[in-house]
Amino acid sequence: MKSLQDTLYNWLTIKVVIMERPDDTAAAETVKMFEDMLVEEHGLSNIQIEKDEVMYYVHYDQNGERKKSRFPIELIDVMLNQIKSEPEKYVNYPEE
């Protein structure tokens, strides 16, 4: 099992990709995998994202408490920026 922090980081990194590319089937599958881990392995619910000029904040409920984690934008947006700079390497192959 990955740590909660690692799972949140991986989920958020791919979540920002799917928010920008909603038809990206690979990203959608990956988001679903990490969301399942957050819910089933870490017991999270009511997960919400907030963003300011410097950070992403992930708010969630766990064990009856409202909690928050934060991640620097430059760390989370690395994958999205890479996709934007080299879109030919990240072609979406829709399910048939």
mmCIF file of the C-alpha atoms, coordinates in Angstrom:
data_MODEL
# 
_entry.id   MODEL 
# 
loop_
_atom_site.group_PDB 
_atom_site.id 
_atom_site.type_symbol 
_atom_site.label_atom_id 
_atom_site.label_alt_id 
_atom_site.label_comp_id 
_atom_site.label_asym_id 
_atom_site.label_entity_id 
_atom_site.label_seq_id 
_atom_site.pdbx_PDB_ins_code 
_atom_site.Cartn_x 
_atom_site.Cartn_y 
_atom_site.Cartn_z 
_atom_site.occupancy 
_atom_site.B_iso_or_equiv 
_atom_site.pdbx_formal_charge 
_atom_site.auth_seq_id 
_atom_site.auth_comp_id 
_atom_site.auth_asym_id 
_atom_site.auth_atom_id 
_atom_site.pdbx_PDB_model_num 
ATOM 1  C CA . MET A 1 1  ? 0.000   0.000  0.000   1.00 0.00 ? 1  MET A CA 1 
ATOM 2  C CA . LYS A 1 2  ? 1.268   3.455  -0.880  1.00 0.00 ? 2  LYS A CA 1 
ATOM 3  C CA . SER A 1 3  ? 1.188   6.220  1.665   1.00 0.00 ? 3  SER A CA 1 
ATOM 4  C CA . LEU A 1 4  ? -1.796  8.551  1.612   1.00 0.00 ? 4  LEU A CA 1 
ATOM 5  C CA . GLN A 1 5  ? 0.453   11.456 0.597   1.00 0.00 ? 5  GLN A CA 1 
ATOM 6  C CA . ASP A 1 6  ? 1.866   9.508  -2.371  1.00 0.00 ? 6  ASP A CA 1 
ATOM 7  C CA . THR A 1 7  ? -1.572  8.392  -3.486  1.00 0.00 ? 7  THR A CA 1 
ATOM 8  C CA . LEU A 1 8  ? -2.965  11.927 -3.250  1.00 0.00 ? 8  LEU A CA 1 
ATOM 9  C CA . TYR A 1 9  ? 0.010   13.275 -5.206  1.00 0.00 ? 9  TYR A CA 1 
ATOM 10 C CA . ASN A 1 10 ? -0.395  10.693 -7.989  1.00 0.00 ? 10 ASN A CA 1 
ATOM 11 C CA . TRP A 1 11 ? -4.170  11.160 -8.100  1.00 0.00 ? 11 TRP A CA 1 
ATOM 12 C CA . LEU A 1 12 ? -3.928  14.958 -8.250  1.00 0.00 ? 12 LEU A CA 1 
ATOM 13 C CA . THR A 1 13 ? -1.235  14.880 -10.935 1.00 0.00 ? 13 THR A CA 1 
ATOM 14 C CA . ILE A 1 14 ? -3.416  12.818 -13.263 1.00 0.00 ? 14 ILE A CA 1 
ATOM 15 C CA . LYS A 1 15 ? -6.627  14.573 -12.145 1.00 0.00 ? 15 LYS A CA 1 
ATOM 16 C CA . VAL A 1 16 ? -5.347  17.912 -13.496 1.00 0.00 ? 16 VAL A CA 1 
ATOM 17 C CA . VAL A 1 17 ? -4.606  16.144 -16.790 1.00 0.00 ? 17 VAL A CA 1 
ATOM 18 C CA . ILE A 1 18 ? -8.153  14.779 -17.071 1.00 0.00 ? 18 ILE A CA 1 
ATOM 19 C CA . MET A 1 19 ? -9.606  18.192 -16.183 1.00 0.00 ? 19 MET A CA 1 
ATOM 20 C CA . GLU A 1 20 ? -7.700  19.637 -19.151 1.00 0.00 ? 20 GLU A CA 1 
ATOM 21 C CA . ARG A 1 21 ? -8.236  16.595 -21.429 1.00 0.00 ? 21 ARG A CA 1 
ATOM 22 C CA . PRO A 1 22 ? -11.625 15.111 -20.465 1.00 0.00 ? 22 PRO A CA 1 
ATOM 23 C CA . ASP A 1 23 ? -11.597 12.670 -23.405 1.00 0.00 ? 23 ASP A CA 1 
ATOM 24 C CA . ASP A 1 24 ? -8.224  11.139 -22.465 1.00 0.00 ? 24 ASP A CA 1 
ATOM 25 C CA . THR A 1 25 ? -9.194  7.514  -21.823 1.00 0.00 ? 25 THR A CA 1 
ATOM 26 C CA . ALA A 1 26 ? -5.839  6.494  -20.299 1.00 0.00 ? 26 ALA A CA 1 
ATOM 27 C CA . ALA A 1 27 ? -5.953  9.419  -17.870 1.00 0.00 ? 27 ALA A CA 1 
ATOM 28 C CA . ALA A 1 28 ? -9.564  8.609  -16.956 1.00 0.00 ? 28 ALA A CA 1 
ATOM 29 C CA . GLU A 1 29 ? -8.649  4.996  -16.160 1.00 0.00 ? 29 GLU A CA 1 
ATOM 30 C CA . THR A 1 30 ? -5.682  6.122  -14.074 1.00 0.00 ? 30 THR A CA 1 
ATOM 31 C CA . VAL A 1 31 ? -7.759  8.668  -12.137 1.00 0.00 ? 31 VAL A CA 1 
ATOM 32 C CA . LYS A 1 32 ? -10.293 5.942  -11.387 1.00 0.00 ? 32 LYS A CA 1 
ATOM 33 C CA . MET A 1 33 ? -7.549  3.613  -10.124 1.00 0.00 ? 33 MET A CA 1 
ATOM 34 C CA . PHE A 1 34 ? -6.169  6.245  -7.737  1.00 0.00 ? 34 PHE A CA 1 
ATOM 35 C CA . GLU A 1 35 ? -9.671  7.307  -6.616  1.00 0.00 ? 35 GLU A CA 1 
ATOM 36 C CA . ASP A 1 36 ? -10.413 3.673  -5.755  1.00 0.00 ? 36 ASP A CA 1 
ATOM 37 C CA . MET A 1 37 ? -7.197  3.528  -3.720  1.00 0.00 ? 37 MET A CA 1 
ATOM 38 C CA . LEU A 1 38 ? -8.071  6.739  -1.877  1.00 0.00 ? 38 LEU A CA 1 
ATOM 39 C CA . VAL A 1 39 ? -11.519 5.425  -0.984  1.00 0.00 ? 39 VAL A CA 1 
ATOM 40 C CA . GLU A 1 40 ? -10.814 1.742  -0.367  1.00 0.00 ? 40 GLU A CA 1 
ATOM 41 C CA . GLU A 1 41 ? -7.305  1.781  1.118   1.00 0.00 ? 41 GLU A CA 1 
ATOM 42 C CA . HIS A 1 42 ? -7.290  5.160  2.850   1.00 0.00 ? 42 HIS A CA 1 
ATOM 43 C CA . GLY A 1 43 ? -10.972 5.628  3.660   1.00 0.00 ? 43 GLY A CA 1 
ATOM 44 C CA . LEU A 1 44 ? -11.363 9.044  2.056   1.00 0.00 ? 44 LEU A CA 1 
ATOM 45 C CA . SER A 1 45 ? -14.624 10.618 0.969   1.00 0.00 ? 45 SER A CA 1 
ATOM 46 C CA . ASN A 1 46 ? -15.858 14.032 -0.156  1.00 0.00 ? 46 ASN A CA 1 
ATOM 47 C CA . ILE A 1 47 ? -12.581 14.802 -1.977  1.00 0.00 ? 47 ILE A CA 1 
ATOM 48 C CA . GLN A 1 48 ? -12.348 18.352 -3.334  1.00 0.00 ? 48 GLN A CA 1 
ATOM 49 C CA . ILE A 1 49 ? -9.604  20.359 -5.031  1.00 0.00 ? 49 ILE A CA 1 
ATOM 50 C CA . GLU A 1 50 ? -8.841  24.023 -4.485  1.00 0.00 ? 50 GLU A CA 1 
ATOM 51 C CA . LYS A 1 51 ? -6.074  26.013 -6.206  1.00 0.00 ? 51 LYS A CA 1 
ATOM 52 C CA . ASP A 1 52 ? -4.448  29.361 -5.563  1.00 0.00 ? 52 ASP A CA 1 
ATOM 53 C CA . GLU A 1 53 ? -1.444  31.042 -7.197  1.00 0.00 ? 53 GLU A CA 1 
ATOM 54 C CA . VAL A 1 54 ? 1.092   28.710 -5.540  1.00 0.00 ? 54 VAL A CA 1 
ATOM 55 C CA . MET A 1 55 ? -0.603  25.542 -4.288  1.00 0.00 ? 55 MET A CA 1 
ATOM 56 C CA . TYR A 1 56 ? -3.211  22.904 -4.931  1.00 0.00 ? 56 TYR A CA 1 
ATOM 57 C CA . TYR A 1 57 ? -5.179  21.969 -1.816  1.00 0.00 ? 57 TYR A CA 1 
ATOM 58 C CA . VAL A 1 58 ? -6.960  18.655 -1.539  1.00 0.00 ? 58 VAL A CA 1 
ATOM 59 C CA . HIS A 1 59 ? -9.734  18.626 1.064   1.00 0.00 ? 59 HIS A CA 1 
ATOM 60 C CA . TYR A 1 60 ? -11.190 15.303 2.177   1.00 0.00 ? 60 TYR A CA 1 
ATOM 61 C CA . ASP A 1 61 ? -12.977 13.481 4.965   1.00 0.00 ? 61 ASP A CA 1 
ATOM 62 C CA . GLN A 1 62 ? -11.198 10.628 6.727   1.00 0.00 ? 62 GLN A CA 1 
ATOM 63 C CA . ASN A 1 63 ? -12.274 8.870  9.900   1.00 0.00 ? 63 ASN A CA 1 
ATOM 64 C CA . GLY A 1 64 ? -14.938 11.462 10.584  1.00 0.00 ? 64 GLY A CA 1 
ATOM 65 C CA . GLU A 1 65 ? -12.537 14.413 10.277  1.00 0.00 ? 65 GLU A CA 1 
ATOM 66 C CA . ARG A 1 66 ? -12.146 17.029 7.547   1.00 0.00 ? 66 ARG A CA 1 
ATOM 67 C CA . LYS A 1 67 ? -8.488  17.176 6.463   1.00 0.00 ? 67 LYS A CA 1 
ATOM 68 C CA . LYS A 1 68 ? -6.371  19.008 3.907   1.00 0.00 ? 68 LYS A CA 1 
ATOM 69 C CA . SER A 1 69 ? -3.144  18.304 2.022   1.00 0.00 ? 69 SER A CA 1 
ATOM 70 C CA . ARG A 1 70 ? -1.270  20.782 -0.121  1.00 0.00 ? 70 ARG A CA 1 
ATOM 71 C CA . PHE A 1 71 ? 0.989   20.411 -3.140  1.00 0.00 ? 71 PHE A CA 1 
ATOM 72 C CA . PRO A 1 72 ? 3.018   23.023 -5.048  1.00 0.00 ? 72 PRO A CA 1 
ATOM 73 C CA . ILE A 1 73 ? 1.546   23.773 -8.467  1.00 0.00 ? 73 ILE A CA 1 
ATOM 74 C CA . GLU A 1 74 ? 4.876   23.296 -10.256 1.00 0.00 ? 74 GLU A CA 1 
ATOM 75 C CA . LEU A 1 75 ? 5.115   19.747 -8.846  1.00 0.00 ? 75 LEU A CA 1 
ATOM 76 C CA . ILE A 1 76 ? 1.585   18.754 -9.834  1.00 0.00 ? 76 ILE A CA 1 
ATOM 77 C CA . ASP A 1 77 ? 1.488   20.385 -13.268 1.00 0.00 ? 77 ASP A CA 1 
ATOM 78 C CA . VAL A 1 78 ? 4.662   18.666 -14.543 1.00 0.00 ? 78 VAL A CA 1 
ATOM 79 C CA . MET A 1 79 ? 2.786   15.943 -16.435 1.00 0.00 ? 79 MET A CA 1 
ATOM 80 C CA . LEU A 1 80 ? 0.207   18.330 -17.875 1.00 0.00 ? 80 LEU A CA 1 
ATOM 81 C CA . ASN A 1 81 ? 2.941   20.708 -19.023 1.00 0.00 ? 81 ASN A CA 1 
ATOM 82 C CA . GLN A 1 82 ? 4.829   17.841 -20.642 1.00 0.00 ? 82 GLN A CA 1 
ATOM 83 C CA . ILE A 1 83 ? 1.700   16.754 -22.511 1.00 0.00 ? 83 ILE A CA 1 
ATOM 84 C CA . LYS A 1 84 ? 1.095   20.307 -23.684 1.00 0.00 ? 84 LYS A CA 1 
ATOM 85 C CA . SER A 1 85 ? 4.683   20.750 -24.879 1.00 0.00 ? 85 SER A CA 1 
ATOM 86 C CA . GLU A 1 86 ? 4.803   17.422 -26.767 1.00 0.00 ? 86 GLU A CA 1 
ATOM 87 C CA . PRO A 1 87 ? 1.207   16.521 -27.659 1.00 0.00 ? 87 PRO A CA 1 
ATOM 88 C CA . GLU A 1 88 ? 2.294   14.143 -30.411 1.00 0.00 ? 88 GLU A CA 1 
ATOM 89 C CA . LYS A 1 89 ? 3.667   11.808 -27.720 1.00 0.00 ? 89 LYS A CA 1 
ATOM 90 C CA . TYR A 1 90 ? 0.354   11.736 -25.857 1.00 0.00 ? 90 TYR A CA 1 
ATOM 91 C CA . VAL A 1 91 ? -2.202  10.866 -28.501 1.00 0.00 ? 91 VAL A CA 1 
ATOM 92 C CA . ASN A 1 92 ? -5.524  9.699  -27.111 1.00 0.00 ? 92 ASN A CA 1 
ATOM 93 C CA . TYR A 1 93 ? -6.579  6.289  -28.322 1.00 0.00 ? 93 TYR A CA 1 
ATOM 94 C CA . PRO A 1 94 ? -10.322 6.021  -27.609 1.00 0.00 ? 94 PRO A CA 1 
ATOM 95 C CA . GLU A 1 95 ? -11.800 2.696  -26.637 1.00 0.00 ? 95 GLU A CA 1 
ATOM 96 C CA . GLU A 1 96 ? -13.351 0.820  -29.527 1.00 0.00 ? 96 GLU A CA 1 
# 
